[in-house]
Amino acid sequence: MHEKFWKETIAAVESLLDISLPKLSNFANVASLVYWSLNDDNRNVNWAGFYFTKDFLLYAEKEKTLYLGPFQGRVACTVIPFGKGVCGKSAADKKSILVNDVHNFADHIACDSRSESEVVIPIVVDDTVIGVFDLDCLVKEGFSERDRAALEQIVNILVDKIL
């Protein structure tokens, strides 16, 4: 079931991207597409979006902090230091993280106390983390390894086509 879902969603992401638009416009549409696709599939996702480093957003000096970018869902945390919470750890380690129960993740940041599980994919360009793709779910074990792999594929498409 998830294989067909992800094949169709990834194809939709690829067809949605428009290199003539600002990068953030593309990221905003991807956040929306993934959020609504997962929820149309009854996946109970309550947040999907991006955090970016200041140097990516403002073309300023590099720092080890993530700032809120385009997203779908409730109001979110706006600043996350590298190493803090699931997003910060993913950014610091340059590795995807799948958390089946956020309440058992040391240093979890509860932007929405209703979140029960989370998956975060780092966005790496030229060996530098410029952001993360973060998804939260209202149920424990809301994401699978297949979901993580598909989201990594989506991030790779964004890096290859937009960045």
N, C-alpha and C positions, 0 to 999 in steps of 0.2 A: 504494500500500500504506500509506504513512504517513498519507495523508489520512484514510482510514477509521479507522485506529488513533487518530489525534488527535481526530477527531470523537467517537468513542466514549469516549475518556479524558476529554475536556472535559465531556461530558455526565455522566459518572460523578462528576467533581469537583463539578459543580453540584448533583447530587442528594445528594451526601455532606454538604455543608455544612449546619450547624445553628446558626443565630444564637442559640439558647438556651444553647449550650455556651460555655465559655471560649474565647477566641480561639486560645490555644495548642493546645487540643484539636483544633480544626479544622485548624490548620497541621500537627499531627502526623499526622492522617489523610490529608491531601493528600500529605505527604512519602511516606507508606507506599503510597498508591494509585499515585502516579507511579512510584516505585521498582519496585514489583512489576509494574505494567503494562508498563513498559519491559523488564524482565527476562523476563516471560512472552512478550514479543515478540523474545526473543533479542538484546537490545541491549547486553549486557555492562556495564550500569551498576553501579558499585561503591559509589556514594554519592549520596544525594538528600536534601537538607534545607535548613533555613533558618538564617540568622544574623540576629540582631536587635540594634539599638542598645539601650543600657542604658535610655534613657528609655522605649522601648517595653516592655521586659521588666519594669522595676521602677518605672516612672513617676517616675524620678529626673531629675536635670539632664541636659541633652543633652551628648553628647560624640561625637567622631568615631571610635568604635570599635564593631566588630561582635562579638557574643557568640554562642556556639553555642546554637541552638534545636533544635526537634524535627527528627529525621533518621532515616534508615535507612542502615545500612552499618557499616563499622568505626569504631573510636574516631577522633574528629576533633580538629582544632585548636579551641581554645576561645576564643581572643581574636585578632581580626584588625583592625589599624588601618586606617582609611580610607586608600586609596592604595597599600596593600601587597597583593601577590598579585592574583589575578584577582578575588576577592570584594571586596577593598578598593578596587581600581581601578573596578570596576563601581559601587560605592557612591559613591565620590568624584566620578565623572563622570556619575552618574545615567543610565547607559547599559548595555544588555545587551552581554555579551561572549561570543563564541563562539571557543574556542581549539582548533584542530585538533591541535596538538602542544604540550602544556604545557611540554615541555623547551625549547621555543623562545620561551617567554613570559618576558620579563625580570621578575625579582622573584617568580617563581612560588613559592608556599608548598606544599611537598609533605607534606600531612597523611598521605597514603597513597602511598608510592613506586610503587605499581602503576598509579596513574592515568596515562593517556596523553592524554586530551582532557577538556575541561570547557566548560560553558555556565553563565553566571551572569546572572540577571535581577534588577535592583534593584526593591525595593518602595518606591514613592514615594507619600506621602500629603500633600496640601497643599504640594507642592513640597519636602517633606522626606523624605530617605531614612530609612526605619525598619528596613530589613533587606534581605536578598537571598535569592533562591532559587538554590541551587547544586547542580549535578549533575556528577558525574565518571564517566568511562568507562574501561574497561580497554584500549580500542583507540584508536589515532590516528584522527582524523576520525570519532569515534563519534557526533557530533551534526551535524545539518544546519541550514541556515537555516530549514527548515520546522519542525524541532524547536524552534529558538529562538523562532519566531513563536508556536507553540502554547503554549510555556511562558510567554511574555509574556501570552498570552490568559488562562492560568490565574491568573497573578498579578493581572491586571486584575479577574478575577472575585472573587478574595479581597479585593482592595481595595474593590470595590463592595459586596460582600455581608457581609463580616466586619469590615472596618475602618471 
